[in-house]
Structure formats: structure tokens, C-alpha cells
Amino acid sequence: MTLDFAPMEGITGRAYRETHAACFPGVDRYWLPFLTPASNHQFTPRQRRELDPGPLGYTRLVPQVLAKDPADFLWAAAALGELGYGEINLNLGCPSGTVVSKGKGAGMLRDPEALDRFLEAVFAAAPLPVSVKTRIGVEEPGEWERLLPVFARYPIRELTVHPRTRRELYGGGVRFGAFLEAAARLPFPLRYNGNLFSPDAVQRLETACPGLSGAMLGRGLLADPALITRCKGGVRQRQALIDFHEGLAERYLSSMHPDGAVLPKFKELWLYLALLLPEEKAWKRLRKCGKWAEFHPLALELLRNSELLPEPELARLHQQDVQIDI
Ligand SMILES: Cc1cc2nc3c(=O)[nH]c(=O)nc-3n(C[C@H](O)[C@H](O)[C@H](O)COP(=O)(O)O)c2cc1C
């Protein structure tokens, strides 16, 4: 079973991925946060920079596309293939209000017949193997029953299932039964995603679904960047965390304003990293900092000297005043 780093828009961009890979071994593949094809069918300069594989190389990266028009998706597939990518992933999970209201992301699950027509057009002409990442419905889990036969009709390279509806966003438990249903009925490789926050949880998944092609980890890895390293028998080293933190700061500071851009990015990062610390007080102090020059030494001091929990307390995430609307 391979273990992949989930795509996380606004966080796991190129600087994050490359710094992470240099400090924490073991991640099989890193997924790129979704890209939306422009109507002129050209990548923007920013998209080009993100798509440059850098030291990871094309085989350890999975590009993901958000599109509802088959022509846009097929253009992206051809362009990504020309660059050197070996797979394109279709996003059917993004729950953001603006995305869903345009009928994209999880919004494409609302009408299974329209999804069927989209997939038919895509698979008839795709120049690259197509994989899919999906939720189990929009409003309620019963919708999964109508979606499964649609997926089953196509030669999907791999289907990643996040077993929640769009309405459930990322909170509460996952509907593991819906995932098992997919494992029993779909003929192609399946990847599980959702609430894998410890090596134990990954182990339990492997025991429950021995035939799985893999798992994808998101927030658990943001909170403990060594999570996959630990799943593969390694340990979390404090120095690796410090090197990661400092390496990422250096990358961001080389092209972004410290207070205007690096500080908000690091506050988002620490929303998760703080779950490794036993006390919430530390995060409250960090959150109040208005300048990078105040924030950075405090963050570094916490990484150097604070006690670190054996497992991050992800349950705290949803007690905080956080809107994850992606
Ligand atoms: C801040 C944030 C950004 C995300 N961006 C994307 C994205 O670009 N594409 C995507 O398919 N999923 C995205 N997701 C969903 C994650 O890839 C993943 O499915 C979700 O976090 C559940 O997995 P986890 O429980 O391991 O975190 C995002 C989630 C968060 C919290």
C-alpha cells in the first residue's frame, strides 16, 4: 500500500512539497493542489512554476484539475502529458461554495447522468491515464448508490474516495462503510482518504482493506510532517521539524513579503503544527503576533524546546474558530 500526501490548496505548493521531501522521507507521491484551466487554454506563469517538477520528478507528482467542460479537461490532459506527467486527476470533491455553485468539484456529483456524459467524453479521448478523487455525494450518503455504477463504467486509473458528502465538509467522522462498498464493487484500484492521523490508523486501514492500492493523508501530515515517515518505521526527529520550518521560511522569504504574505502562510501552517504541542496557550500567543519578526523567534523557540505529543491532537482543530471552506 502506497502512502501519498494529499493536495491542499494554499498550503502544499511547490515550496512546501520540496522542503517536506528533503526533510521527511517516505512519501510515495505528492499531489498538486487543483489547477483550473483558463479559457484561453494556456497555463499562467504561476501554474507553470507550480508544474515544474523540480527535484521530485514527474513520477512522484500527481497533477489535479478542476473542470466541468470535457474540452478544458482534455486540453489540460494533453498539456500535462507534453510536460512529462504520466497521469491526470479529476477533482470531484472540492466543497467550496464558489466551486460547487459553478457545478465543479463536488458540484459534479449532483447530477450522475451529467457526470456520466462528462466521463464518457473524457475517456473517449484522454491522451493520459485519468484518475479521480471524489466524495460520496453532495447532500446525503445515499447518493453513493447512484454514483458507484457511473464510476464502474470507466477505466479509471485509480479512484481516491473521501467518504464524506459535500455537506459534511471535513468535520465529524468518515463513512467507512461507503468506502468498503466501493472496495467490494469497483473493478479498479482504490485509494482511501480521510482522518488518517496516526500510524495506528493507517495500520487498521490496511488490515480492514488488504487489497487497497493506497492511502492519502492530509491534515495529519500537516500536523505531524513525519507521519508517513513514522508509518514506514522511521521516527520523528525534532531537528527535521526545525529544518523543515526554517527551510520553508527561507523559500517563502526569498519571494514574498514577510508580514504581508509569509506571516499569514505560517499562521495557517501553525494551525496544524500547534496540534503537536500539549498546550493551546502557545498557539494563542503565536496567533496574536502581527509581525514576522515577532512570530518567527517564538515559533522556533516552541519547536526547539516545547514538549511534543506522540500524536497530534486533530480533535482540537474543529474546536478552534476555523473555517475550512475548500
Ligand atoms: C486547506 C485544505 C486545502 C485542500 N485542497 C484540496 C485540493 O486542492 N484538492 C483536493 O482534492 N482536495 C483538497 N483538500 C482536501 C484534502 O486533500 C483531503 O481530502 C482532506 O483534507 C481529507 O483528508 P485528511 O482527513 O487526511 O485531512 C483540501 C483540504 C484542506 C483542509
The ligand as a Gaussian input file, in Angstrom:
#p B3LYP/6-31G(d) Opt

LIG

0 1
 C       -6.778000      23.654000       3.361000
 C       -7.203000      22.499000       2.504000
 C       -6.985000      22.531000       1.120000
 C       -7.399000      21.450000       0.304000
 N       -7.172000      21.490000      -1.055000
 C       -7.537000      20.427000      -1.838000
 C       -7.246000      20.384000      -3.254000
 O       -6.667000      21.294000      -3.843000
 N       -7.656000      19.282000      -3.944000
 C       -8.292000      18.225000      -3.340000
 O       -8.618000      17.244000      -3.989000
 N       -8.529000      18.237000      -2.016000
 C       -8.166000      19.290000      -1.254000
 N       -8.365000      19.262000       0.095000
 C       -8.870000      18.009000       0.702000
 C       -7.693000      17.108000       1.121000
 O       -6.933000      16.706000       0.004000
 C       -8.209000      15.862000       1.868000
 O       -9.117000      15.203000       1.023000
 C       -8.908000      16.231000       3.177000
 O       -8.095000      17.081000       3.961000
 C       -9.282000      14.980000       3.971000
 O       -8.120000      14.213000       4.280000
 P       -7.471000      14.260000       5.776000
 O       -8.559000      13.836000       6.721000
 O       -6.311000      13.300000       5.716000
 O       -7.068000      15.680000       6.011000
 C       -8.016000      20.335000       0.910000
 C       -8.229000      20.307000       2.295000
 C       -7.835000      21.370000       3.089000
 C       -8.069000      21.292000       4.572000

